[in-house]
């Protein structure tokens, strides 16, 4: 009896090339990428064009960090023979699809997107919003549909972007009377957003509260010792609050011994457990997690031509895949062809 091999689901994920990646990226997406790359067809998009939407005055930073972000992906275990790593700005079909899709969404709808609204407020744009930034949902739709991705690993804050992507997809499918494009599902990890060490916001390079994947042991120790815990937990004997305690959030994300963490939480709530004991445990776990990533990254850095070859070959493959989708969209819409 002959067996039929079903096509693998396509995952699209990626990173803005604004700086080296950190533990927030690791928990939010990188860990899933490594786990899923053998069972799915996966593309990692180095989003240098999207990074320009709020870094247009520092193009050199965006360009320089393409290699840095590629190194981080490879260092955590992304296999270029399994996962396609590609550069966004070198895929012209993405820009062409973005331009097409902007005709099927209103400015008012873009402005109502909760993710865009929040990011505009965080960045203090007011009404001086870069057009590229406002149009990010249309560009994201182009990225997702161009690869025919049906799964997109994102943080919970990005779910409105996926919802708007599917709105545009449904509109085009209704217009053409066909399943021209595929809808996508958001894949949200259990811990979708890792707070910064200060506990005040998500981990962010720009906020200075991130732990990079290349951090040294001393840098990890320094970051953990600065972590926000419970300000009312003054003595080890005092009952403490677990909720909002950054150290416990990180233990939930990285400590493999779930039962031990549960016992530590119970003891902390009763009183009898000092913050420093918790922080020392977390320091050891993070140092063990980051050490092989840091070492692999240093090894890859010594072979820049290998990294460039990965980007060239991955981008060439992605260019053909996205071109075919763009051609199908143009044909489906009945656009003039030469």
C-alpha positions as CSV (number, residue, x, y, z in Angstrom):
1,X,0.0,0.0,0.0
2,X,1.4,3.4,-1.0
3,X,1.4,6.1,1.6
4,X,0.8,9.8,0.9
5,X,2.9,12.4,2.6
6,X,0.8,15.4,3.6
7,X,2.4,18.8,3.1
8,X,3.8,20.3,6.3
9,X,2.2,23.4,7.8
10,X,4.1,26.6,7.1
11,X,5.3,28.7,10.0
12,X,6.4,32.3,9.5
13,X,8.2,34.0,12.3
14,X,10.9,36.7,12.4
15,X,12.7,39.5,14.2
16,X,13.1,43.2,13.7
17,X,16.8,43.9,13.1
18,X,17.3,46.6,15.7
19,X,19.8,44.8,17.9
20,X,20.9,41.4,19.2
21,X,18.1,39.2,20.6
22,X,17.4,38.7,24.3
23,X,15.7,36.3,26.7
24,X,12.3,37.8,25.9
25,X,12.7,36.7,22.3
26,X,13.9,33.3,23.5
27,X,10.8,32.7,25.6
28,X,8.4,34.4,23.2
29,X,9.5,32.7,20.0
30,X,13.0,31.3,19.6
31,X,12.4,28.3,21.8
32,X,9.3,27.4,19.8
33,X,11.2,27.8,16.5
34,X,13.8,25.2,17.5
35,X,11.1,22.8,18.7
36,X,8.9,23.1,15.6
37,X,11.5,23.3,12.8
38,X,11.6,19.5,12.2
39,X,7.8,19.1,12.0
40,X,6.9,22.2,10.0
41,X,8.1,24.2,7.0
42,X,9.5,27.2,8.7
43,X,10.7,30.6,7.5
44,X,12.5,33.2,9.7
45,X,12.2,36.7,8.3
46,X,14.9,39.2,9.3
47,X,12.6,42.2,9.2
48,X,15.0,45.0,8.3
49,X,12.4,46.9,6.2
50,X,9.9,46.8,9.0
51,X,12.6,48.0,11.5
52,X,12.9,51.2,9.4
53,X,9.4,52.3,10.3
54,X,10.7,53.7,13.6
55,X,14.5,53.7,12.9
56,X,14.6,55.7,9.6
57,X,17.2,58.0,11.0
58,X,19.6,55.2,11.9
59,X,19.6,52.9,8.8
60,X,23.1,51.8,9.6
61,X,22.0,50.3,12.9
62,X,19.2,48.3,11.2
63,X,21.6,47.1,8.5
64,X,24.3,46.1,11.0
65,X,22.0,44.1,13.1
66,X,20.9,41.8,10.2
67,X,24.0,39.7,10.9
68,X,23.5,40.0,14.7
69,X,20.0,38.7,14.6
70,X,21.0,35.9,12.2
71,X,23.7,34.9,14.6
72,X,21.3,34.7,17.5
73,X,18.9,32.5,15.5
74,X,21.7,30.1,14.5
75,X,23.2,30.1,18.0
76,X,20.0,28.9,19.7
77,X,19.7,26.0,17.4
78,X,18.0,27.1,14.2
79,X,19.2,24.7,11.4
80,X,19.5,26.4,8.0
81,X,19.0,23.1,6.3
82,X,15.6,22.8,8.0
83,X,14.5,26.4,8.5
84,X,14.8,29.1,5.9
85,X,16.4,32.3,7.2
86,X,15.8,35.3,4.8
87,X,16.2,39.1,4.6
88,X,12.9,41.0,4.2
89,X,14.3,43.9,2.2
90,X,15.7,41.5,-0.4
91,X,12.2,40.1,-1.2
92,X,10.5,42.6,-3.6
93,X,7.3,40.6,-3.7
94,X,6.6,41.6,0.0
95,X,6.7,45.3,-0.9
96,X,4.5,44.8,-3.9
97,X,2.0,42.8,-2.0
98,X,1.9,45.5,0.8
99,X,1.1,48.1,-1.8
100,X,-1.7,46.0,-3.2
101,X,-3.2,45.2,0.2
102,X,-3.2,48.8,1.3
103,X,-6.0,49.2,-1.2
104,X,-8.2,46.8,0.8
105,X,-7.9,48.4,4.3
106,X,-8.9,51.9,5.5
107,X,-6.7,54.3,7.4
108,X,-9.4,54.3,10.1
109,X,-9.1,50.5,10.5
110,X,-5.3,50.7,10.7
111,X,-5.5,53.3,13.4
112,X,-8.0,51.2,15.4
113,X,-5.7,48.2,15.6
114,X,-5.0,47.8,19.3
115,X,-1.4,46.8,18.8
116,X,-0.7,49.9,16.6
117,X,-2.5,52.2,19.0
118,X,-0.4,50.9,22.0
119,X,2.8,51.2,20.1
120,X,2.1,54.7,18.9
121,X,1.4,55.7,22.5
122,X,4.6,54.0,23.8
123,X,6.7,55.8,21.2
124,X,5.0,59.1,21.7
125,X,4.3,59.7,18.0
126,X,1.1,61.7,18.6
127,X,-0.1,62.5,15.1
128,X,3.5,62.5,13.7
129,X,3.2,58.8,12.9
130,X,5.5,57.4,10.2
131,X,3.3,56.1,7.4
132,X,5.2,52.9,7.3
133,X,4.5,52.3,11.0
134,X,0.8,52.9,10.6
135,X,0.7,50.5,7.6
136,X,2.5,47.7,9.5
137,X,-0.6,45.4,9.6
138,X,-0.8,45.5,5.8
139,X,2.9,44.8,5.5
140,X,2.6,41.9,8.0
141,X,-0.3,40.6,5.9
142,X,2.0,40.6,2.9
143,X,4.7,38.7,4.9
144,X,2.4,36.1,6.2
145,X,0.4,35.4,3.0
146,X,3.5,35.6,0.7
147,X,4.9,32.5,2.4
148,X,1.4,30.9,2.7
149,X,1.9,30.6,6.4
150,X,-0.9,29.2,8.5
151,X,0.9,29.5,11.9
152,X,2.6,32.6,13.2
153,X,4.3,32.5,16.6
154,X,3.6,35.8,18.3
155,X,3.2,37.4,21.7
156,X,-0.4,37.9,22.9
157,X,0.0,41.7,22.2
158,X,0.4,40.8,18.5
159,X,-2.9,38.9,18.1
160,X,-4.8,42.0,16.7
161,X,-2.2,42.0,13.8
162,X,-3.1,38.4,12.9
163,X,-6.8,39.2,13.2
164,X,-6.4,42.1,10.8
165,X,-4.3,39.9,8.4
166,X,-7.2,37.5,8.3
167,X,-9.7,40.3,7.6
168,X,-7.7,41.3,4.5
169,X,-7.4,37.7,3.4
170,X,-11.1,37.2,3.7
171,X,-11.8,40.4,1.8
172,X,-9.6,39.3,-1.1
173,X,-11.0,35.8,-1.1
174,X,-14.6,37.2,-1.3
175,X,-13.6,39.6,-4.0
176,X,-12.0,36.9,-6.2
177,X,-14.5,34.2,-5.3
178,X,-11.8,31.8,-4.5
179,X,-9.4,30.6,-1.7
180,X,-6.8,32.8,-3.1
181,X,-5.0,33.3,0.3
182,X,-4.9,31.3,3.5
183,X,-5.9,32.5,7.0
184,X,-3.3,32.2,9.7
185,X,-3.5,31.3,13.4
186,X,-1.5,33.0,16.1
187,X,0.7,30.6,18.1
188,X,1.1,32.2,21.6
189,X,3.5,30.6,24.0
190,X,2.6,29.9,27.6
191,X,4.7,32.9,28.7
192,X,4.1,35.2,25.8
193,X,5.8,38.3,27.2
194,X,8.8,38.3,29.6
195,X,9.0,41.4,31.8
196,X,12.1,43.4,32.0
197,X,14.4,43.0,35.0
198,X,12.8,46.2,36.4
199,X,9.3,44.7,36.3
200,X,7.9,47.9,34.8
201,X,7.5,46.8,31.1
202,X,8.3,44.0,28.7
203,X,11.9,43.2,28.2
204,X,13.3,45.6,25.6
205,X,16.6,46.6,24.3
206,X,15.5,50.3,24.1
207,X,14.3,50.2,27.7
208,X,17.7,48.9,29.0
209,X,16.0,46.1,31.0
210,X,16.9,43.2,28.7
211,X,19.3,40.2,29.2
212,X,20.9,39.5,25.8
213,X,21.5,36.0,24.6
214,X,25.2,36.8,24.5
215,X,25.3,38.0,28.2
216,X,28.3,36.9,30.2
217,X,27.9,35.1,33.6
218,X,28.7,38.3,35.4
219,X,26.1,40.3,33.3
220,X,23.5,37.7,34.1
221,X,24.2,37.8,37.8
222,X,24.0,41.6,37.8
223,X,20.7,41.6,35.9
224,X,19.1,39.0,38.2
225,X,20.3,40.8,41.4
226,X,18.5,44.0,40.1
227,X,15.3,42.1,39.5
228,X,12.1,43.5,41.0
229,X,10.5,41.1,43.6
230,X,8.1,42.2,46.4
231,X,8.9,45.5,47.9
232,X,7.1,44.6,51.1
233,X,9.1,41.4,51.6
234,X,11.7,43.0,53.8
235,X,12.8,39.9,55.7
236,X,13.0,36.2,54.8
237,X,10.4,35.5,57.5
238,X,7.9,37.9,56.0
239,X,5.1,36.5,53.8
240,X,5.7,37.5,50.2
241,X,3.7,38.0,47.0
242,X,4.4,35.8,44.1
243,X,2.2,37.6,41.5
244,X,4.1,40.3,39.8
245,X,7.4,39.0,41.2
246,X,9.8,39.1,38.3
247,X,12.1,36.4,39.7
248,X,9.2,33.9,39.9
249,X,8.1,34.8,36.4
250,X,11.5,33.9,35.1
251,X,11.6,30.7,37.2
252,X,8.3,29.8,35.6
253,X,9.8,30.4,32.2
254,X,13.2,28.7,32.6
255,X,13.3,26.4,35.7
256,X,12.7,22.8,34.4
257,X,11.7,21.6,37.9
258,X,8.0,22.7,38.0
259,X,7.3,21.0,41.3
260,X,10.2,22.7,43.0
261,X,9.1,26.1,41.8
262,X,5.6,25.4,43.2
263,X,7.1,24.5,46.6
264,X,9.2,27.7,46.5
265,X,6.1,29.8,45.8
266,X,4.2,28.2,48.7
267,X,7.1,28.8,51.1
268,X,7.5,32.4,49.9
269,X,3.8,33.1,50.4
270,X,4.0,31.7,54.0
271,X,7.2,33.4,54.9
272,X,10.6,31.8,55.4
273,X,12.3,32.3,52.0
274,X,14.6,35.1,51.2
275,X,14.8,36.9,47.8
276,X,18.5,36.3,47.5
277,X,18.0,32.5,47.7
278,X,15.5,32.7,44.8
279,X,17.9,35.0,42.8
280,X,20.8,32.6,43.3
281,X,18.7,29.8,41.9
282,X,17.7,31.8,38.9
283,X,21.2,33.0,38.2
284,X,22.5,29.4,38.0
285,X,19.6,28.4,35.7
286,X,20.1,31.4,33.3
287,X,23.8,31.0,33.2
288,X,23.3,27.3,32.3
289,X,20.7,28.3,29.6
290,X,22.8,31.1,28.0
291,X,26.3,29.6,28.2
292,X,25.9,27.2,25.2
293,X,24.1,29.9,23.1
294,X,26.9,32.4,23.9
295,X,29.6,29.9,23.0
296,X,27.9,28.8,19.8
297,X,27.4,32.5,18.8
298,X,31.1,33.3,19.4
299,X,32.0,30.3,17.2
300,X,29.7,31.4,14.4
301,X,31.0,34.9,14.6
302,X,34.4,33.6,13.6
303,X,33.0,32.4,10.3
304,X,31.1,35.3,8.8
305,X,31.1,33.8,5.3
306,X,29.0,30.9,6.6
307,X,26.4,33.3,8.0
308,X,26.3,35.2,4.7
309,X,25.9,31.9,2.7
310,X,23.0,31.0,5.0
311,X,21.3,34.4,4.3
312,X,22.0,34.3,0.5
313,X,20.6,30.8,0.0
314,X,17.7,31.3,2.3
315,X,16.7,34.6,0.7
316,X,17.0,33.1,-2.8
317,X,14.6,30.4,-1.8
318,X,12.2,32.8,-0.2
319,X,12.3,35.2,-3.2
320,X,10.9,32.5,-5.4
321,X,8.2,31.4,-2.9
322,X,7.0,34.9,-2.4
323,X,7.2,35.8,-6.1
324,X,4.8,32.9,-6.9
325,X,2.3,34.2,-4.3
326,X,2.5,37.7,-5.7
327,X,1.9,36.4,-9.2
328,X,-1.1,34.4,-8.0
329,X,-2.6,37.4,-6.2
330,X,-2.2,39.6,-9.3
331,X,-3.8,36.9,-11.5
332,X,-6.6,36.3,-9.0
333,X,-7.4,40.0,-8.9
334,X,-7.4,40.2,-12.7
335,X,-4.7,42.8,-12.9
336,X,-3.1,43.7,-16.3
337,X,-0.2,41.5,-17.2
338,X,2.5,42.0,-19.8
